[in-house]
């Protein structure tokens, strides 16, 4: 678990967006923010959940697309042209012969190839302060984790509400993950209470970097989101954090030596009791 010879430091850019109910506007904005990130030498660019279209959930299925459709193709070309990895936080992926869609996160390599596809497993069906959100009315849940290689690191993919289910992240750690991605559209109400607490917990308990690009402001779905896109190191320290109100690029570094230092000094992953493990994914 502690072989770091093949891993490299990574300059990461989290894109904090206020996505609206207009795909063309969102895509143009995403490209512009990507260019800002690239001007700062980012090797990995990560977008939030529903970055290319955000409206009330019933309308998500109207804008469903395939993994070789326009949106993914645009960013495959961008990744190849600039030799960078791009995480598309999520798109509404078409399911043949179904009215529902997958909430799908896509990782694109620096060669412009899709190397990871994760379909959100935990759907956000809640009522908070009389505001009801029911993702299962339009989204089909995914059924498997997804681990990809980025600059020698194993990166575990997840989306937003998954953050509350620690077993997914422990599974990734058992698969030698050193980075976890949590692209989100975390609401202001739940974000104020839980966002940083949960992200820090996942980072500390698994001794991994956590990359969490979030939506900001009131988007096309009429729900206010929390912003505060954040990079957290394996000690739980905030490396970089976005604001509560602005669309912006949040830059920080994933340091191999920092992961190694923390895991060697506090080898809690080596002290785990196998008798308590029950990874069912």
C-alpha positions in Angstrom: 0.0 0.0 0.0 2.9 2.3 0.6 4.9 2.0 -2.7 5.1 5.5 -4.0 7.8 5.1 -6.6 5.4 5.3 -9.6 3.3 8.2 -8.4 3.9 11.8 -9.3 2.9 15.1 -7.8 -0.2 16.6 -9.5 -1.3 20.2 -9.8 -5.1 20.1 -9.5 -7.7 22.6 -10.6 -11.2 22.4 -9.2 -13.7 24.3 -11.3 -16.4 25.9 -9.2 -19.4 26.7 -11.4 -23.0 27.9 -11.1 -24.5 25.8 -13.9 -27.7 26.9 -15.4 -30.5 25.3 -17.6 -28.6 26.0 -20.8 -26.0 23.5 -22.0 -24.3 25.8 -24.4 -23.8 28.5 -21.8 -22.4 25.9 -19.4 -20.1 24.3 -21.9 -18.7 27.6 -23.0 -18.1 28.6 -19.4 -16.5 25.3 -18.6 -14.1 25.7 -21.5 -13.2 29.2 -20.4 -12.5 28.1 -16.8 -10.5 25.2 -18.1 -8.3 27.6 -20.0 -7.7 29.6 -16.8 -6.7 26.3 -15.1 -4.4 25.4 -17.9 -2.7 28.8 -17.7 -1.8 27.8 -14.1 -0.3 24.5 -15.3 -3.0 22.3 -14.0 -2.5 18.6 -14.9 -5.9 17.5 -13.5 -9.0 19.6 -14.0 -12.2 18.6 -12.1 -15.7 19.9 -12.7 -18.6 19.6 -10.3 -21.7 17.4 -10.5 -24.2 18.3 -13.2 -21.7 20.8 -14.6 -23.2 20.9 -18.1 -26.9 21.2 -17.2 -28.6 22.0 -13.9 -32.4 22.3 -13.7 -35.2 20.6 -11.8 -34.6 16.8 -11.9 -37.5 15.9 -14.2 -35.8 17.8 -17.0 -32.4 16.1 -16.7 -33.6 13.1 -18.7 -34.5 15.5 -21.6 -30.8 16.4 -21.9 -29.5 12.8 -21.8 -26.4 12.0 -23.8 -24.0 9.1 -24.6 -20.4 8.8 -23.6 -19.4 9.5 -27.1 -21.7 12.5 -27.4 -20.9 16.2 -27.9 -20.0 17.1 -24.3 -17.6 14.3 -23.7 -16.0 14.7 -27.1 -15.3 18.4 -26.5 -13.3 17.6 -23.4 -11.6 14.6 -24.9 -10.2 17.0 -27.5 -9.3 19.5 -24.9 -7.5 16.9 -22.7 -5.5 15.6 -25.7 -4.6 19.1 -26.9 -3.3 20.3 -23.6 -2.0 16.9 -22.2 -4.1 17.0 -19.1 -6.6 14.8 -17.3 -10.2 16.1 -17.1 -12.9 14.8 -14.7 -16.4 15.7 -15.9 -18.2 15.8 -12.6 -21.3 14.4 -14.0 -23.5 14.3 -17.1 -27.0 12.7 -17.6 -26.1 9.5 -19.4 -28.6 7.9 -21.7 -30.0 4.4 -20.7 -31.4 2.6 -23.7 -35.1 1.9 -23.5 -35.5 3.8 -20.2 -37.0 7.1 -19.2 -34.4 7.5 -16.5 -30.7 8.4 -16.9 -27.5 7.7 -15.0 -25.8 10.5 -13.1 -22.4 9.7 -14.6 -18.9 11.0 -13.8 -16.3 10.6 -16.6 -12.5 10.7 -16.3 -10.6 11.6 -19.5 -6.9 10.9 -19.8 -4.2 13.2 -21.0 -4.3 11.3 -24.2 -7.9 12.2 -24.7 -9.4 8.8 -23.9 -12.2 8.0 -21.5 -10.5 5.9 -18.8 -13.2 5.9 -16.1 -17.0 5.9 -15.9 -18.7 6.0 -12.5 -22.5 6.0 -12.2 -23.7 7.5 -8.9 -24.7 4.7 -6.5 -26.4 6.6 -3.7 -29.3 8.8 -4.8 -30.3 11.9 -2.9 -33.9 11.3 -1.9 -34.4 13.7 1.1 -36.5 16.4 2.7 -34.6 19.1 4.5 -36.5 22.1 5.9 -39.6 21.2 3.8 -37.5 21.1 0.6 -37.9 17.8 -1.1 -35.3 16.4 -3.5 -35.9 13.0 -5.1 -33.1 12.0 -7.5 -34.5 8.5 -8.0 -37.5 10.0 -9.9 -35.2 10.6 -12.8 -31.9 8.9 -12.1 -31.1 5.1 -12.1 -28.6 4.2 -9.4 -25.2 2.8 -10.5 -24.0 -0.5 -9.1 -20.2 -0.5 -8.9 -17.3 1.7 -7.8 -14.7 2.9 -10.3 -11.0 3.3 -9.8 -8.7 5.0 -12.4 -5.0 5.7 -12.7 -3.9 9.3 -12.8 -0.2 10.1 -12.8 0.5 6.8 -11.1 -2.1 7.4 -8.4 -5.2 5.2 -8.0 -8.1 7.6 -7.9 -11.5 6.6 -6.6 -14.6 8.1 -8.2 -17.7 9.2 -6.4 -20.4 11.9 -6.6 -21.9 14.2 -4.0 -24.3 12.2 -1.7 -21.9 9.2 -1.9 -19.8 11.2 0.5 -22.0 10.2 3.4 -21.3 6.5 2.9 -17.9 5.8 4.3 -17.7 2.2 3.2 -17.3 3.2 -0.5 -14.1 5.2 0.4 -12.7 2.5 2.5 -13.2 0.1 -0.4 -11.1 2.5 -2.5 -8.4 2.6 0.1 -8.3 -1.2 0.2 -7.7 -0.9 -3.6 -4.6 1.3 -2.9 -6.3 4.6 -3.7 -4.4 7.8 -2.8 -6.9 10.3 -4.2 -10.7 10.5 -3.9 -12.8 12.7 -6.2 -16.2 13.9 -5.0 -17.7 16.2 -7.6 -20.8 17.7 -6.0 -23.9 19.9 -6.1 -24.0 20.1 -2.3 -26.8 22.4 -1.1 -26.1 25.4 1.1 -28.2 24.0 4.0 -26.5 20.6 4.2 -23.1 22.1 3.2 -23.0 24.6 6.1 -23.6 21.7 8.5 -21.6 18.8 6.9 -19.5 19.6 3.8 -16.1 20.2 5.2 -16.7 17.8 8.2 -17.4 14.9 5.9 -14.7 15.6 3.4 -12.1 15.9 6.2 -13.3 12.7 7.7 -12.9 10.8 4.4 -9.4 12.3 4.0 -8.2 11.5 7.5 -9.7 8.0 7.9 -8.3 6.9 4.6 -5.2 9.0 4.5 -5.9 10.2 1.0 -6.2 13.5 -0.9 -9.8 14.5 -1.4 -10.8 16.6 -4.4 -14.2 18.1 -4.1 -15.4 20.6 -6.8 -18.8 21.9 -5.9 -21.6 24.0 -7.5 -22.1 27.5 -6.2 -25.0 29.8 -6.0 -28.6 29.3 -7.1 -28.5 27.5 -10.4 -31.0 26.3 -13.0 -32.7 24.0 -10.5 -33.6 26.8 -8.1 -31.6 25.2 -5.2 -28.8 27.2 -3.5 -25.5 25.4 -3.4 -22.6 25.8 -1.0 -19.6 26.5 -3.1 -16.4 26.0 -1.0 -14.8 23.6 -3.6 -11.9 22.2 -1.7 -8.7 20.1 -1.8 -7.9 18.3 1.5 -4.7 16.5 2.2 -4.4 13.1 4.1 -3.9 14.9 7.4 -7.2 16.7 7.0 -5.6 20.0 6.2 -7.3 22.3 3.7 -4.9 22.8 0.8 -7.1 25.2 -1.1 -10.7 26.3 -0.9 -13.2 28.3 -3.0 -15.5 31.0 -1.9 -19.2 30.8 -0.9 -20.4 32.8 -3.9 -18.0 33.0 -6.9 -17.4 30.9 -10.0 -13.7 30.3 -9.9 -10.7 28.0 -10.3 -9.3 26.5 -7.1 -5.7 25.4 -7.5 -3.7 23.1 -5.2 -1.1 20.3 -5.3 -1.3 16.6 -4.6 2.1 15.8 -3.0 3.4 12.2 -3.0 5.9 12.9 -0.2 3.1 14.2 2.0 1.0 11.1 1.5 4.1 8.9 2.3 5.0 11.0 5.3 1.6 10.8 6.9 1.1 7.1 6.2 4.5 6.2 7.6 4.2 8.4 10.7 0.6 7.3 11.5 0.3 3.8 9.9 -3.4 3.3 10.8 -4.2 1.7 7.5 -1.7 -1.1 8.4 -3.4 -1.5 11.8 -6.8 -2.3 10.4 -8.4 -5.5 11.6 -9.2 -7.8 8.7 -11.9 -9.5 10.8 -14.0 -6.4 10.5 -13.7 -6.0 6.8 -16.8 -6.7 4.7 -16.4 -5.1 1.2 -19.4 -6.1 -0.7 -19.1 -3.9 -3.8 
